[in-house]
Amino acid sequence: MAIVATGKLNLRRGPGEGFAVTAQANLNDQLTVIGRNATGDWLQVIHQESVVWVAGRLTTIVGALETVPIVEVKTPTAVPTRTPVPGFPPVGDFFGYGIRAHIASNEDLDFVLSRSRELKFDWLQLDVRWDQIESQKSNYDWTLWDDAIGALADSGLKLLVTITAAPAWSRSSTTDKDVEGPPENPATFTTFVRQFAQRYHGRVQAIEIWNGQNLWYKWGREPLSPRRYVDLLCQAYFAIKAVDPGIIVVSGGLEPTRMNDQVNAIDDTVFLEQMYEAGAQRCFDVVGAHPYGYNNPPDTQYGFVDPAEPSYKNNSSYFFRNTLEKYHAIMQSNGDTNKRIWLTAFGWASDTNPPAGFEFAGDNSRQEQADYIVAAYELGRRWGWVGTMFVSNLNAATTYAESTDQIYSLWREDKPTLAYERFRKAQAGP
C-alpha cells in the first residue's frame, strides 16, 4: 500500500513526468500498489477503480516493494499543446448561471418566459430536435422555434441550444429508430446546423453538438465511436464558425457512467480521452458535461460514506465533484489549459416515490435538493475553470410528465419547489 504524503498527488498514465496526468489524489489517500518500474521510483496503483502511476517519493510505503512485480511501459509521446484555429477567437471563457427548460408548445413558452423573468437566470438551455424541424429532407418547419427563440431572446436571455436526434431519412438502415441516433452522413447534420446558425444568428449565443453520445440510446444502438462523434462535431463547428465566430460551440455533454462495455456505454472519461486522440481539440470552445450528483452532496468525493444512504457510493461517476475534476485533468493533460467546462445539465432529483432505477431521488429531500444545487453553483464559481452551469430543470414535470426528467424539476405538482423559491428570493440567479 502507498499513502499519499503530499497535498495533491498527480496520477499519470505511466511512470514518469512525461506521461499525461489523468487525475489527482489527496493527502492520506490509500492506494493499492500493483506494480513498479525497474528503478522502483514510480508505482503502479489502483485509484478509484483506475490503474495509474504515481511518484513513489511522494508517498509513504507500507510493506515491502521487493515483492511487487516490475511493469514495462513504453516511452510516452509528447503531451500536445493547444493550437488555436486561425481567425476564431476563444469564446466561452466565463462563469454563468443558467437553467434548462423544455418547450413543446406556445403554452410551454409562456410558462418559461414568465418563470425566467422571476428567477433572473442569465442563461437558458433548450433541446432542439432536428427530426422535428426537418422530418422530410429539405422540408423545414421552424414555426415553434421562431416563436420561442424570438421571444426568449427579446426578453434578454442568453440561449444555449442543444441539437440532437437525426431524422429517420438521414439515418443508417441498421440503426434503431426507436431511440435517438446520429445521421449516417455527417454532412446532412452540417447542412442543418448551418441553416440553424444563420436563421438565429444574434439570438442564440451557444450551440451544443449532441449529448450523451457515449450511451447506446443516444447513438441509435449503433457502435459507439468517439472518432465518429468527433467527425460530426468538427464539421458542425466549422459550419457554425463560418456563420459567426462568436457563437460558442459546446461539445456534447457526456453522461457519467460506471459501464464501459463499448456496446451499451463507453465510460465518459475514456470517451473524452478518445475524443482528444481523434482531434476534437480544435473543434469546440468549451467541454460539455452532465455531472449529476445522485444522492451525494456536491463537495463529496468517491470514498464518501453515509450509513443512512449507502447506495450510489461505489463508483466515482456518482459524484458531481469527481466527474468534473476528472474532465479537467484530462483537458489539462491534453494542453487545453484555457478552456472551461460548461455544465449543460446537472442537478439532484427529489421524489418520495421515484421510478425504478432512480431510487437515489428518494434519499434527497426538497431542502437537500435546494442546498446541493446552490452549493454546486458556488463550487463551480470558486474553481475558476467551470463556465456556465445549467441546472436541470425548470419544467419537465409540466411539459413531459411521464419523463424521468420530471423528478429533477424545480416546478412540481403545479407549484414551485424549495429550490425554485430559493432562487426566486435571491432575485439574481443563485
Order of alpha helices (4+ residues) and beta strands (2+ residues): beta-beta-beta-beta-beta-beta-beta-beta-alpha-beta-alpha-alpha-beta-alpha-beta-alpha-beta-alpha-beta-alpha-beta-alpha-beta-alpha-beta-beta-alpha
